[in-house]
């Protein structure tokens, strides 16, 4: 880690002292989302492939909007960035992306290793203003939205539908991911599943629906179980689940897998399920922003990250699931001793109709056939709805928590006042005795 930070600082200094950006590659990625040793290894590999040197300046962000603002408003010259699905869509529509150059000479085109599911079923559905997203973005990691649960309290049957969130038996033990678009899209797909299956609606484009009718329907449903919700969380949900402070968490598959692994170390069993009534799929992808200065090295970097061995290393370090398919990845992820056979042909191809892989990372084909992608639509209206549900309609458990905190403060003040009076009385008694 120290070597990595030193190399990054050195590259920053070199970049600041030189106008030649052909030797600098600026990468902007999520925190803790890569095997950092690959950064230095890429520099060596790039020189071997091209005969040119490059120094990587690697920086991280915490939320999509921070990354987008720096590029859109600040015109930052990042060469590679890793936004999420709906942000890729927004950047493409707003002409903030450059096409990825896949002319690598004698170097193999590893970008072709990206699973057909990601390229054909997901990226091709991105609304890019007439442009094919596959020319401007390459999948990096992906996952689903579902339910992390404690089987000691919540049964496998319970989590087959989103109705489990309305069960009064779990009041005060439910956490909801504070991600309005994920929650909205997941519930909307569930509500319209009959129309999707009858062909009246398309699964991968339903996320564009931000009509007043659909927003009101989702809001009404969220309000119907708001009193069961103990909290709306951005990151603490998985930790609360491992401590049994919560029994059910509407969560992302990556967070769920982390919690399952952590819980197993202390002898606690947690599970993850995607409701059979439908849910959403998410992904992050590599792009070359509009103001990039080193498109050649950026394209090579994206290609390098698509090498199967590098995809496995990034999965091992980050805990997330790579978009790279193929037999090398399948063999690396197969574990017959831990998992039952499932059908993941949608991701790995026809030979993967009965393979033993982690269903949290690679859900069965039947489940994935009911998972749709999110889109950059109705942001302002959805934010207002989300604010009303969380704020104006705070749950009973929220008020209980506030009351507990308030009473604790009062108790602390009373104790402090009592101790102060006691000290004064003792001081007065000592004075009288001395007199």
Secondary structure, 3 states (H helix, E strand, C coil): CHHHHHHHHHHHHHHHHCCCHHHEEEEEEECCCCCCHHHHHHHHHHHHHHCCCCEEEEEEECCHHHHHHHHHCCCCCCCEECCEHHHHHHHHHCCCEECCCCCCCCCCCHHHHECHHHHHHHHHHCCCCCCCHHHCEEEEEEEEEEEEECCCCCCCCHHHCHHHHHCHHHCCCEEEECCHHHHHHHHHHHHCHHHHHCCCCCHHHHHHCCCHHHHHHHHHHHHHCHHHEEEEECCCHHHHHHCCCCCEEEEEHHHHHHHHHHHHHCCCCCEEECCCCCEEEEEEEEEEECCCCCHHHHHHHHHHHCCHHHHHHHHHHHCCEECECCHHHHHHHCCCCCCCCECCHHHHCHHHCCECCCCCCCCCHHHHCCEEECCCCCHHHHHHHHHHHHHHCCCHHHHHHHHHHHHHHHHHHHHHHHHHHHHHHHHHHHHHHHC
